[in-house]
Amino acid sequence: MTAPTLDHDAVDELQSVMGADFETLVESFFRDSEQRITRLREAIDQGEADELRQTAHSFKGSSGNLGALALSGLCLELEQVGRSGQLDPASDLLERIRQAYADARRELERYIETGS
């Protein structure tokens, strides 16, 4: 069973706690995520298993903090691939991460637009 795109309860709580800073937090997440996806691609292309593991771990944490459950779960899988050093499944996982990120981004943008 795949995880939902967002944990709406977690996002609602974060939005409540952060108030006006929620939008800034989400925009920062978007910028950081784009950079991480680029770095993951580079790590895969260069066969840098440890860099792949570290970047996936960081991405897992940031996406989990924002309630992006599907994205966080895929980052965990990629982190484990990096830890194993066997990078064969990494490109396919990265494509799934790109899609999960796009889905999470759409939903988070909706939160910013509608306030919920």
C-alpha positions in Angstrom: 0.0 0.0 0.0 1.4 3.4 -0.9 1.4 6.3 1.5 -0.9 9.2 0.9 0.7 12.3 -0.7 0.2 14.4 2.4 -0.6 13.9 6.0 -3.3 16.6 6.1 -3.5 16.6 9.9 0.2 17.2 10.2 0.1 20.0 7.6 -2.8 21.6 9.3 -1.0 21.5 12.6 2.2 22.9 11.1 0.2 25.6 9.4 -1.4 26.5 12.7 1.9 26.6 14.6 3.8 28.5 11.9 1.1 31.0 11.1 2.3 33.5 8.5 5.7 31.8 8.3 4.1 28.7 6.9 4.3 30.0 3.3 8.0 30.9 3.8 8.7 27.4 5.1 6.9 25.7 2.2 8.7 27.9 -0.4 12.0 27.1 1.2 11.1 23.4 1.0 10.4 23.8 -2.7 13.8 25.4 -3.3 15.7 22.9 -1.3 13.8 20.0 -2.9 14.7 21.1 -6.4 18.3 21.3 -5.4 18.2 17.9 -3.7 16.6 16.2 -6.8 19.4 17.7 -8.9 22.1 16.5 -6.5 20.5 13.0 -6.3 20.7 12.8 -10.1 24.3 13.8 -10.1 25.1 11.3 -7.3 23.5 8.5 -9.3 25.3 9.5 -12.6 28.6 9.7 -10.8 28.1 6.5 -8.8 28.4 8.3 -5.5 26.6 6.0 -3.1 27.4 7.9 0.1 26.3 11.2 -1.4 23.2 9.6 -2.6 22.5 8.2 0.9 23.2 11.5 2.6 21.1 13.6 0.2 18.2 11.1 0.3 18.4 11.1 4.1 18.2 14.9 4.2 15.3 14.9 1.7 13.5 12.2 3.7 13.6 14.4 6.8 12.5 17.6 5.2 9.6 16.0 3.4 8.6 14.1 6.5 8.5 17.3 8.5 6.1 18.8 6.0 3.9 15.7 6.0 4.8 14.6 2.5 4.5 10.9 3.4 4.8 9.3 0.0 7.9 11.4 -0.9 9.5 10.7 2.5 9.0 7.0 2.1 10.5 7.0 -1.4 13.5 8.9 0.0 13.9 6.3 2.6 14.1 3.6 -0.1 16.7 5.6 -2.0 18.7 6.2 1.2 18.8 2.4 1.7 19.9 1.9 -1.9 22.7 4.4 -1.3 23.6 2.5 1.9 23.8 -0.8 0.0 26.1 0.7 -2.7 24.0 -1.2 -5.3 22.7 1.8 -7.3 20.9 -0.2 -10.1 17.4 0.7 -8.8 18.3 4.4 -8.0 17.2 5.9 -11.3 13.8 4.4 -11.2 13.4 5.4 -7.6 14.4 9.0 -8.5 11.7 9.2 -11.1 9.2 8.1 -8.6 10.6 10.7 -6.2 10.2 13.4 -8.9 6.5 12.4 -9.3 5.9 12.3 -5.5 7.5 15.7 -5.1 5.3 17.1 -7.9 2.2 15.7 -6.3 3.2 17.0 -2.8 4.1 20.4 -4.3 0.7 20.7 -5.9 -1.1 19.9 -2.6 1.1 22.2 -0.6 0.5 25.0 -3.1 -3.2 24.4 -2.6 -2.7 24.9 1.1 -1.0 28.2 0.5 -3.7 29.4 -1.9 -6.7 28.3 0.2 -5.4 28.3 3.7 -6.2 24.6 4.1 
